[in-house]
Structure formats: C-alpha cells, structure tokens
Amino acid sequence: MKKILISLGIIAGLAAVVTGITIAYFSDTESNTGNLFETGTIDIHIEGDNFTWTEYAVLDDMKPCYTDYINFTIYNDGSDPNPVNVWKHINVTAELDGVTSEPECTEQYGIWTEGTQGNPGTCEWNSHQNKNDISTIIDYDMIVRVYTPGGTLLWWQTIYDKDVTIAQIHSNQIYLGMIPVDGYMKVTQSYHMQDPDHSTNWAQGDTMAFDIEVTGIQLRGEAWLDFKQAKKDGEDYYKVKNPGNPAGTLTYKVKNPEFDYEFTASGLQPNIEYDLIYYADPWPGNNPGALLGVDTANAAGQITMADSVELNSDLPAAGDVNAPHGAKIWLVPSSDYDETNLKMEKWNPDNYLMEVGLIYYYDTDF
C-alpha cells in the first residue's frame, strides 16, 4: 500500500470520496483491488487582511498511473472584505520507507528474508541504500478559476500541467491570483504517480508527508505578468510559463489621482517597441482599454518604464461590463495594438506578457 500523507492549512473540513481503478501496476505477482481514493474539499472564508490555514488529508493506495485530487474553494466574503492576492506553498516534510516489501527490497539489491508464523519479512540492505524520494515521481498540476459574486467565471489560468514534480516545486511560493470582493476562487490540483517505467518497485510502501499553506494578503499595488501558452482544445487554455518567477513586475499606487507606476520586464524580443496596456474585453469589442506606456526593449530583451498617467477612469473602467471585478494588464508589441482607438488589432498571444492576477486601480479625482 502506498500513502501520501498531506498536512493542509484550512479553516473548514475535508469531505468527498471517489472510488479508483482496481489494477495494481507494481510488478509483484499479487494484485490489489478495490482501492479507495479520498479527495479533500475545502471552503475558506477570508476575514481581515491576511489569512493562513491548515488541516490534514490522506491520499490512499497510490500506484503508478494513479491520480488523486485535493481541491478547494476560497471565498473572499468576510465582514468587510477587500480584494485579496493569494499564494500557495508546498513543503515536503518527510519521505520515509513506510512498509518494505520483497519486490522493493530485491529491486534495490537488498537481501530479502521471508517472515515466519505471521511475522513480516525483512530486508538486509548491506551497502545498498533504500530509495525514499517518491516526491520525484509525483507529477503535479494546478488550475485556478476566479468567479464573480454571482458565480460567473471571471478569469482562469493553468499554473502547472503535470510538467513538474512535487520535488521540483518543494518550498516554492506560487501566486494563484486575485479574488475580488465577495468573489471566490476554485483551485483544482491533482497528483499523478508516474507510469511504471519510472514508478517501479523501489517506491512500494513509501510515504511522503508535506504541508500545504495558502496565504491571502490584501491587494497592495503589485502585479505580475508572464508569457502564457495558449492552445485550443475545446476551450482556451492559458498556461503560465514561469510560475513563481514571472517575466514582468508592475508596482503602482492603488488609490491615486493618476496611475503612478513602475514596470520592468525581461525575455522580450530585442529592439522591439512595446505597449503596456489595460486590456478590456471583449476583443475588439466596444470597451476600450487604456495605454499606460510605450518603450523599446533593449538588446538583451529587457524593458524598464515609469510614468504617471491621467486615465480619468478606474481600472477596470465602469464600462468594461465583461470584467467588472478586476483589470487585465498586458505588455504587447506596439505593432499589434491600435494606440488611437485603444484596442488590439492583431492577435499573437505567444508574444505577450499577460496578467498572472487581476488588479484594481481607483482614480481618486475621477
């Protein structure tokens, strides 16, 4: 039996059970049927400016090619809520042998002795080492979806798509996005044990314990932009290219007579002129955005700009009926943007830095 033990930070409890596949992929001659997977569902109601949460869950009887889930919803509906930025952190605290089996022992060149009279067998490792790092064979994915107070999908992005292992994101602080006042965020995350070519018998019976911490901080004049991979497979799919290390950073005054900001970015096309914009849906649509700044990337593909722009508008603008609960900030090649009518006129998203989380700006003299 394989268990991944998880310590989670939550306010409410865990529930929900689904049944799993009944085929065991380990190469021992015995089969294992009737496995039970447990899925955590967590509701968190944020109160005050900051929050953290913790709880305990078990993903039971993991085997090669199995998938298990820990999904949760975060509600920003405290007594006096503010827009809130949310981060998630995974920290592996222990990887242990758990239960040693004969296949696990012999694959790693140990000497197995059968047990007698109901006693378990034992493995003599001698100069060999028992490998206990199943975090290296658990692939991870995570999608976040943000909803308006009325339950309309406002914004979404894929942060990981089975392109990292738990070991690779151990201790990373991952930014999930912004939740508007009275809105909520659904976080879908799954854990995939790799196929039998990687998850061989050395991993049998091992355990991995880790903490998951989610932290929310009231919106404070910071935003991050990154390249996103978009593809069409029935619906739009926006995959963040550099989770935890975005290509662009925006700092700005949330409440101010003018949009007062500084912006830096890297990884751009060298010597190309770019527009920093507030992008208003739909495209091309009837809700013009705003041009925040224009600059040319240097030979190293870097840009630095700062300005104080009179927008005569909040962000999002009052007329942006498709995004009333947060504004999108993009960096796009000037050749793709109509600076007169404040609209995109070409669509080459692979070349754009897009918002990793929505923002608000309040124009205090508008």
Buried (B, 14 or more C-beta within 10 A) or exposed (E): BBBBBBBBBBBBEBEEEEEBEEEBBBEEEEEBEEBEBBBBBBBBBBBEBEBEBEBEBBBBBBBBBBBBBBBBBBBBBBEEBBBBBBBBBBBBEEBBBBBBBBBBBEBBEBEBEEEEEEEEEEBEEEEEEBBBBBBBBBBBBBBBBBBBBEEEEBBBBBBBBBEBBBBEBBEBEBBBBBBBBBBBBBBBBBBBBBEBEEBBBBBBBBBBBBBBBBBBBBBEBBBBBBBBEEEEEEEEBBBBBEBBEBBBBBBBBBEBEBBBBEBBBBBBEEEBEBBBBBBBEEEEBEBBBBBBBBBEBEEEBBBEBEBEBEBEBBBBBEEBBEBBBBBBBBBBBBEBBBEEEBBBEEEEBEBBBBBBBBBBBEBEEE
